Amino acid sequence: MIDITDWSNFLKRTLLTVIIIAFYSAASPVILTGKELPKLLGKPVNSLRVLDLEGNAVPFQIDQVTSSGEYVLFDGDKPNAHEARGELGQKDEIVFLWDDASHYNENENVSAKKNDGEIVVLSRGKSKRAVIVQSDNSIPLSKKRYIEYDHSKQQIRTPYYYADFGRNRFHFVKAGITDPKTGQYVHLTNELRVEILLRAAWGLIPVRYSEDNIVCLVRRYKAGPIRLIRMGDFHLDLGMGLKGSKAAVNQICYPQMVEVPVNVNLPVRMRTFFSQAHIEMTPVLREEASSFKFSAEKESFTFFAAGEKIDTLHNAIVDGKFFTVSNETFGYGWLLSTSMNPAHLAGSGFVMRRPSSRRGGIAECGFRLAVRDVPKGSYRINNKIFFTPGINDRDRITVKLL
């Protein structure tokens, strides 16, 4: 006899697994560095081409990287185009999409197609793809673009999502996802709600900041066919004309993913000034998301965005755990990763709450990253947001030259 309760739980787990797999599809960006293509080092950047195995041009872009690790970005009020060398260096990145590469059969002899270039075989799990990278500026570039960006409006549009960024901000104030059935954008979220809480004086004095205090002046950017890179000067507006520590932050937007890697430096142990702190990031869902569910991989919870009437914190170490907001057909996923020791992340969890009347919408769904007594040092925090059908770097792409 089948226990109906167990059967129901089994179906829920299976359904969540299907949703997660959908977000982990194969439309991943491929990033090759010049170091991986030794034959092409020193070649003029404007002569390089990425081709499929039939010799057709593949959409790609080359982003040069300075000796200090900064991207060379040509537009904005503080571009660093003067640092472009014009020749492929070891740190420079050649970027294209996995889906635009040719399917590769190991039994097929393709060496004759090299034409003084490099045949690059890409492996991801059991799947294999291949491209040819060569220096020949007589080959026309592909006219296909996945990224459209209007800097004056702070808007990005791709075949899979759109986002309107706040002025002098990195976070979005409105975003939507393409419904695969209609091909139209569904306006899914309002702003990204951010709360930063610091507890000083042995936890007796709480200091709160919101997304309104997070200022990021976009100084330079580059919008290519595969990705948009925006470099911003980041600081906290502490009020009374005061600014918190400044940092340079990159925001990287792909056709199906937005990534913001941040390096945080703690000059002293955290408890010297604060007993604890947390940051919450919870996108505000609109009415259009009323049928959507908020779920987290490896955690036994699923909430209907319009169904729960109480504020909820599902305690969990959120580092490395993927969560989704989906109607089982399309949606988005979010992955937070940090180099901090999980022992210092107690109090973290997944957050769902009713929005305030000021914000509108039907729910706020996201995460809280809590930190306690973090030792002095440098830490990396990375946020990746994936859009249906989505991508994830769980299956690493490995590179081999023929």
ROMITI-534967 format. One record per residue (C-alpha): residue number from 1; x, y, z. Coordinates in steps of 0.05 Angstrom, whole numbers. Example, Ala and Ser with C-alpha at 12.3 -4.5 7.8 and 13.67 -1.06 7.14 Angstrom:
BEGIN
+-------+--------+--------+--------+
: milum :      X :      Y :      Z :
+-------+--------+--------+--------+
:     1 :    246 :    -90 :    156 :
:     2 :    273 :    -21 :    143 :
+-------+--------+--------+--------+
END
This chain:
BEGIN
+-------+--------+--------+--------+
: milum :      X :      Y :      Z :
+-------+--------+--------+--------+
:     1 :      0 :      0 :      0 :
:     2 :     26 :     70 :    -17 :
:     3 :     25 :    122 :     37 :
:     4 :     -9 :    182 :      3 :
:     5 :     30 :    232 :     45 :
:     6 :     97 :    201 :     24 :
:     7 :     73 :    198 :    -48 :
:     8 :     55 :    272 :    -47 :
:     9 :    123 :    290 :    -18 :
:    10 :    157 :    247 :    -71 :
:    11 :    120 :    284 :   -126 :
:    12 :    139 :    351 :    -96 :
:    13 :    213 :    331 :    -93 :
:    14 :    211 :    304 :   -164 :
:    15 :    178 :    367 :   -190 :
:    16 :    229 :    411 :   -155 :
:    17 :    285 :    369 :   -186 :
:    18 :    255 :    379 :   -255 :
:    19 :    252 :    454 :   -244 :
:    20 :    324 :    456 :   -221 :
:    21 :    348 :    415 :   -281 :
:    22 :    312 :    464 :   -327 :
:    23 :    353 :    520 :   -298 :
:    24 :    417 :    480 :   -310 :
:    25 :    410 :    475 :   -385 :
:    26 :    468 :    478 :   -433 :
:    27 :    464 :    551 :   -458 :
:    28 :    525 :    570 :   -417 :
:    29 :    575 :    623 :   -436 :
:    30 :    643 :    595 :   -453 :
:    31 :    703 :    637 :   -432 :
:    32 :    771 :    621 :   -464 :
:    33 :    832 :    659 :   -440 :
:    34 :    891 :    676 :   -484 :
:    35 :    933 :    630 :   -441 :
:    36 :    891 :    572 :   -466 :
:    37 :    906 :    590 :   -539 :
:    38 :    982 :    596 :   -542 :
:    39 :    985 :    595 :   -618 :
:    40 :    942 :    658 :   -621 :
:    41 :    978 :    699 :   -567 :
:    42 :   1002 :    765 :   -596 :
:    43 :    953 :    763 :   -654 :
:    44 :    914 :    827 :   -668 :
:    45 :    849 :    824 :   -630 :
:    46 :    810 :    852 :   -689 :
:    47 :    834 :    794 :   -733 :
:    48 :    809 :    738 :   -689 :
:    49 :    747 :    698 :   -707 :
:    50 :    707 :    641 :   -674 :
:    51 :    677 :    592 :   -723 :
:    52 :    637 :    528 :   -718 :
:    53 :    664 :    465 :   -750 :
:    54 :    629 :    483 :   -816 :
:    55 :    668 :    548 :   -819 :
:    56 :    608 :    592 :   -801 :
:    57 :    622 :    654 :   -758 :
:    58 :    598 :    647 :   -686 :
:    59 :    577 :    708 :   -646 :
:    60 :    633 :    724 :   -597 :
:    61 :    670 :    781 :   -564 :
:    62 :    740 :    792 :   -538 :
:    63 :    749 :    830 :   -473 :
:    64 :    819 :    851 :   -458 :
:    65 :    844 :    849 :   -385 :
:    66 :    897 :    895 :   -357 :
:    67 :    957 :    871 :   -316 :
:    68 :    919 :    893 :   -253 :
:    69 :    859 :    849 :   -272 :
:    70 :    812 :    905 :   -297 :
:    71 :    770 :    896 :   -359 :
:    72 :    784 :    946 :   -415 :
:    73 :    718 :    982 :   -425 :
:    74 :    710 :   1034 :   -479 :
:    75 :    647 :   1073 :   -460 :
:    76 :    626 :   1116 :   -401 :
:    77 :    654 :   1178 :   -367 :
:    78 :    718 :   1143 :   -345 :
:    79 :    735 :   1092 :   -400 :
:    80 :    803 :   1058 :   -398 :
:    81 :    810 :   1046 :   -473 :
:    82 :    881 :   1072 :   -469 :
:    83 :    900 :   1006 :   -433 :
:    84 :    879 :    963 :   -492 :
:    85 :    940 :    931 :   -524 :
:    86 :    906 :    910 :   -588 :
:    87 :    938 :    841 :   -585 :
:    88 :    914 :    778 :   -551 :
:    89 :    945 :    771 :   -482 :
:    90 :    945 :    714 :   -433 :
:    91 :    890 :    744 :   -389 :
:    92 :    845 :    767 :   -445 :
:    93 :    778 :    731 :   -451 :
:    94 :    744 :    705 :   -514 :
:    95 :    670 :    694 :   -499 :
:    96 :    616 :    657 :   -537 :
:    97 :    556 :    612 :   -522 :
:    98 :    559 :    537 :   -514 :
:    99 :    497 :    528 :   -558 :
:   100 :    532 :    564 :   -617 :
:   101 :    589 :    514 :   -618 :
:   102 :    585 :    451 :   -661 :
:   103 :    567 :    383 :   -632 :
:   104 :    631 :    343 :   -630 :
:   105 :    641 :    269 :   -644 :
:   106 :    707 :    241 :   -620 :
:   107 :    708 :    192 :   -678 :
:   108 :    705 :    248 :   -728 :
:   109 :    771 :    273 :   -756 :
:   110 :    767 :    349 :   -758 :
:   111 :    841 :    366 :   -755 :
:   112 :    841 :    386 :   -829 :
:   113 :    795 :    444 :   -812 :
:   114 :    847 :    478 :   -769 :
:   115 :    871 :    528 :   -822 :
:   116 :    928 :    553 :   -777 :
:   117 :    878 :    564 :   -721 :
:   118 :    861 :    524 :   -659 :
:   119 :    806 :    472 :   -654 :
:   120 :    779 :    477 :   -584 :
:   121 :    740 :    418 :   -557 :
:   122 :    693 :    435 :   -499 :
:   123 :    668 :    382 :   -451 :
:   124 :    611 :    390 :   -402 :
:   125 :    590 :    326 :   -368 :
:   126 :    580 :    277 :   -425 :
:   127 :    567 :    331 :   -477 :
:   128 :    621 :    355 :   -524 :
:   129 :    623 :    416 :   -570 :
:   130 :    678 :    447 :   -612 :
:   131 :    697 :    512 :   -646 :
:   132 :    754 :    538 :   -688 :
:   133 :    790 :    601 :   -665 :
:   134 :    835 :    632 :   -717 :
:   135 :    866 :    697 :   -740 :
:   136 :    835 :    718 :   -806 :
:   137 :    802 :    787 :   -812 :
:   138 :    776 :    770 :   -882 :
:   139 :    722 :    727 :   -850 :
:   140 :    658 :    768 :   -838 :
:   141 :    636 :    774 :   -766 :
:   142 :    569 :    744 :   -745 :
:   143 :    514 :    797 :   -743 :
:   144 :    477 :    762 :   -688 :
:   145 :    472 :    796 :   -620 :
:   146 :    444 :    770 :   -554 :
:   147 :    453 :    835 :   -516 :
:   148 :    420 :    903 :   -527 :
:   149 :    437 :    958 :   -478 :
:   150 :    414 :   1030 :   -473 :
:   151 :    460 :   1066 :   -425 :
:   152 :    418 :   1130 :   -425 :
:   153 :    359 :   1090 :   -400 :
:   154 :    399 :   1039 :   -359 :
:   155 :    362 :    983 :   -395 :
:   156 :    386 :    914 :   -418 :
:   157 :    346 :    869 :   -464 :
:   158 :    362 :    798 :   -483 :
:   159 :    320 :    742 :   -514 :
:   160 :    310 :    714 :   -443 :
:   161 :    301 :    773 :   -396 :
:   162 :    301 :    848 :   -389 :
:   163 :    323 :    892 :   -331 :
:   164 :    317 :    966 :   -317 :
:   165 :    372 :    988 :   -269 :
:   166 :    366 :   1044 :   -219 :
:   167 :    403 :   1109 :   -235 :
:   168 :    472 :   1105 :   -203 :
:   169 :    455 :   1035 :   -180 :
:   170 :    472 :    963 :   -199 :
:   171 :    407 :    933 :   -173 :
:   172 :    345 :    931 :   -217 :
:   173 :    281 :    970 :   -206 :
:   174 :    241 :    929 :   -254 :
:   175 :    254 :    862 :   -289 :
:   176 :    219 :    810 :   -330 :
:   177 :    229 :    742 :   -361 :
:   178 :    209 :    715 :   -429 :
:   179 :    151 :    666 :   -429 :
:   180 :    174 :    611 :   -476 :
:   181 :    102 :    598 :   -498 :
:   182 :     88 :    668 :   -522 :
:   183 :    158 :    696 :   -533 :
:   184 :    136 :    758 :   -494 :
:   185 :    166 :    788 :   -430 :
:   186 :    128 :    776 :   -366 :
:   187 :    139 :    834 :   -319 :
:   188 :    155 :    792 :   -258 :
:   189 :    189 :    837 :   -207 :
:   190 :    193 :    907 :   -182 :
:   191 :    256 :    931 :   -148 :
:   192 :    308 :    887 :   -113 :
:   193 :    297 :    900 :    -39 :
:   194 :    363 :    903 :     -1 :
:   195 :    371 :    908 :     75 :
:   196 :    438 :    914 :    110 :
:   197 :    435 :    908 :    185 :
:   198 :    496 :    920 :    230 :
:   199 :    493 :    910 :    305 :
:   200 :    542 :    953 :    343 :
:   201 :    556 :    962 :    418 :
:   202 :    550 :    888 :    435 :
:   203 :    488 :    882 :    392 :
:   204 :    449 :    937 :    429 :
:   205 :    450 :    988 :    372 :
:   206 :    422 :    965 :    305 :
:   207 :    444 :   1005 :    243 :
:   208 :    401 :    993 :    181 :
:   209 :    412 :   1010 :    108 :
:   210 :    370 :    995 :     46 :
:   211 :    381 :    994 :    -29 :
:   212 :    372 :   1069 :    -27 :
:   213 :    438 :   1075 :     10 :
:   214 :    476 :   1032 :    -39 :
:   215 :    507 :   1078 :    -90 :
:   216 :    543 :   1051 :   -150 :
:   217 :    566 :   1102 :   -202 :
:   218 :    575 :   1066 :   -269 :
:   219 :    641 :   1096 :   -292 :
:   220 :    652 :   1053 :   -354 :
:   221 :    620 :    997 :   -393 :
:   222 :    624 :    954 :   -455 :
:   223 :    563 :    923 :   -489 :
:   224 :    583 :    867 :   -535 :
:   225 :    541 :    815 :   -571 :
:   226 :    551 :    763 :   -515 :
:   227 :    557 :    803 :   -450 :
:   228 :    552 :    872 :   -420 :
:   229 :    605 :    891 :   -369 :
:   230 :    593 :    952 :   -325 :
:   231 :    646 :    976 :   -276 :
:   232 :    620 :   1018 :   -218 :
:   233 :    648 :   1056 :   -160 :
:   234 :    610 :   1028 :   -101 :
:   235 :    599 :   1059 :    -33 :
:   236 :    547 :   1062 :     23 :
:   237 :    513 :   1130 :     32 :
:   238 :    515 :   1134 :    108 :
:   239 :    475 :   1199 :    112 :
:   240 :    498 :   1268 :    134 :
:   241 :    544 :   1271 :     74 :
:   242 :    584 :   1211 :     97 :
:   243 :    606 :   1154 :     51 :
:   244 :    627 :   1085 :     70 :
:   245 :    689 :   1050 :     42 :
:   246 :    693 :   1054 :    -34 :
:   247 :    705 :    994 :    -79 :
:   248 :    706 :    980 :   -153 :
:   249 :    654 :    928 :   -172 :
:   250 :    639 :    894 :   -239 :
:   251 :    569 :    874 :   -261 :
:   252 :    570 :    823 :   -318 :
:   253 :    506 :    809 :   -357 :
:   254 :    500 :    749 :   -404 :
:   255 :    439 :    730 :   -446 :
:   256 :    413 :    685 :   -390 :
:   257 :    452 :    706 :   -329 :
:   258 :    473 :    767 :   -288 :
:   259 :    534 :    760 :   -244 :
:   260 :    563 :    808 :   -193 :
:   261 :    629 :    784 :   -162 :
:   262 :    651 :    826 :   -102 :
:   263 :    716 :    823 :    -62 :
:   264 :    707 :    845 :     10 :
:   265 :    767 :    863 :     53 :
:   266 :    761 :    863 :    129 :
:   267 :    821 :    900 :    157 :
:   268 :    805 :    876 :    228 :
:   269 :    764 :    820 :    258 :
:   270 :    690 :    836 :    252 :
:   271 :    673 :    833 :    326 :
:   272 :    719 :    893 :    337 :
:   273 :    662 :    937 :    314 :
:   274 :    600 :    894 :    303 :
:   275 :    574 :    833 :    340 :
:   276 :    535 :    810 :    278 :
:   277 :    510 :    834 :    211 :
:   278 :    467 :    811 :    155 :
:   279 :    447 :    829 :     84 :
:   280 :    380 :    810 :     54 :
:   281 :    366 :    809 :    -20 :
:   282 :    293 :    797 :    -36 :
:   283 :    264 :    815 :   -104 :
:   284 :    193 :    844 :    -98 :
:   285 :    146 :    800 :   -138 :
:   286 :     89 :    832 :   -178 :
:   287 :     18 :    806 :   -187 :
:   288 :     41 :    770 :   -249 :
:   289 :     78 :    721 :   -203 :
:   290 :     17 :    701 :   -163 :
:   291 :     20 :    629 :   -189 :
:   292 :     95 :    623 :   -178 :
:   293 :    130 :    582 :   -124 :
:   294 :    191 :    599 :    -83 :
:   295 :    235 :    537 :    -73 :
:   296 :    306 :    520 :    -53 :
:   297 :    349 :    462 :    -75 :
:   298 :    370 :    416 :    -18 :
:   299 :    319 :    450 :     28 :
:   300 :    251 :    420 :     43 :
:   301 :    208 :    481 :     31 :
:   302 :    163 :    509 :    -24 :
:   303 :    119 :    571 :    -15 :
:   304 :     67 :    598 :    -62 :
:   305 :     84 :    671 :    -73 :
:   306 :     11 :    691 :    -63 :
:   307 :     -7 :    638 :    -13 :
:   308 :     32 :    649 :     51 :
:   309 :      6 :    701 :     99 :
:   310 :     63 :    704 :    150 :
:   311 :    134 :    727 :    147 :
:   312 :    182 :    668 :    142 :
:   313 :    256 :    657 :    152 :
:   314 :    276 :    586 :    133 :
:   315 :    341 :    577 :    171 :
:   316 :    396 :    550 :    126 :
:   317 :    468 :    563 :    105 :
:   318 :    451 :    595 :     38 :
:   319 :    522 :    592 :     11 :
:   320 :    522 :    548 :    -52 :
:   321 :    447 :    533 :    -49 :
:   322 :    405 :    548 :   -110 :
:   323 :    336 :    577 :   -102 :
:   324 :    282 :    587 :   -155 :
:   325 :    220 :    629 :   -166 :
:   326 :    182 :    590 :   -219 :
:   327 :    113 :    571 :   -243 :
:   328 :    141 :    504 :   -266 :
:   329 :    146 :    530 :   -338 :
:   330 :    192 :    590 :   -331 :
:   331 :    222 :    634 :   -278 :
:   332 :    290 :    652 :   -249 :
:   333 :    341 :    622 :   -202 :
:   334 :    393 :    652 :   -156 :
:   335 :    459 :    624 :   -131 :
:   336 :    500 :    658 :    -76 :
:   337 :    571 :    635 :    -63 :
:   338 :    622 :    661 :    -14 :
:   339 :    691 :    642 :      9 :
:   340 :    672 :    654 :     82 :
:   341 :    674 :    595 :    130 :
:   342 :    603 :    568 :    141 :
:   343 :    618 :    568 :    216 :
:   344 :    611 :    645 :    213 :
:   345 :    545 :    645 :    175 :
:   346 :    497 :    624 :    230 :
:   347 :    430 :    660 :    226 :
:   348 :    428 :    657 :    150 :
:   349 :    367 :    632 :    113 :
:   350 :    316 :    640 :     58 :
:   351 :    267 :    698 :     67 :
:   352 :    195 :    705 :     46 :
:   353 :    152 :    763 :     70 :
:   354 :     94 :    808 :     52 :
:   355 :    120 :    873 :     22 :
:   356 :    106 :    939 :     54 :
:   357 :     53 :    985 :     25 :
:   358 :    108 :   1030 :      0 :
:   359 :    136 :    975 :    -44 :
:   360 :     72 :    943 :    -70 :
:   361 :     74 :    874 :   -102 :
:   362 :     52 :    808 :    -71 :
:   363 :    115 :    780 :    -38 :
:   364 :    189 :    788 :    -26 :
:   365 :    228 :    724 :    -37 :
:   366 :    303 :    716 :    -29 :
:   367 :    358 :    704 :     22 :
:   368 :    392 :    730 :     84 :
:   369 :    467 :    723 :     90 :
:   370 :    484 :    732 :    164 :
:   371 :    556 :    738 :    187 :
:   372 :    585 :    734 :    257 :
:   373 :    656 :    743 :    283 :
:   374 :    688 :    738 :    214 :
:   375 :    765 :    739 :    219 :
:   376 :    807 :    793 :    187 :
:   377 :    820 :    778 :    113 :
:   378 :    795 :    783 :     42 :
:   379 :    732 :    746 :     20 :
:   380 :    695 :    736 :    -45 :
:   381 :    620 :    740 :    -50 :
:   382 :    587 :    724 :   -117 :
:   383 :    514 :    730 :   -137 :
:   384 :    489 :    696 :   -200 :
:   385 :    418 :    703 :   -225 :
:   386 :    396 :    654 :   -279 :
:   387 :    337 :    661 :   -326 :
:   388 :    296 :    606 :   -358 :
:   389 :    318 :    561 :   -389 :
:   390 :    376 :    583 :   -347 :
:   391 :    447 :    562 :   -336 :
:   392 :    492 :    540 :   -280 :
:   393 :    566 :    525 :   -276 :
:   394 :    556 :    462 :   -236 :
:   395 :    581 :    421 :   -294 :
:   396 :    646 :    455 :   -308 :
:   397 :    667 :    465 :   -380 :
:   398 :    736 :    437 :   -394 :
:   399 :    778 :    457 :   -453 :
:   400 :    824 :    415 :   -498 :
:   401 :    861 :    435 :   -561 :
:   402 :    866 :    386 :   -619 :
+-------+--------+--------+--------+
END
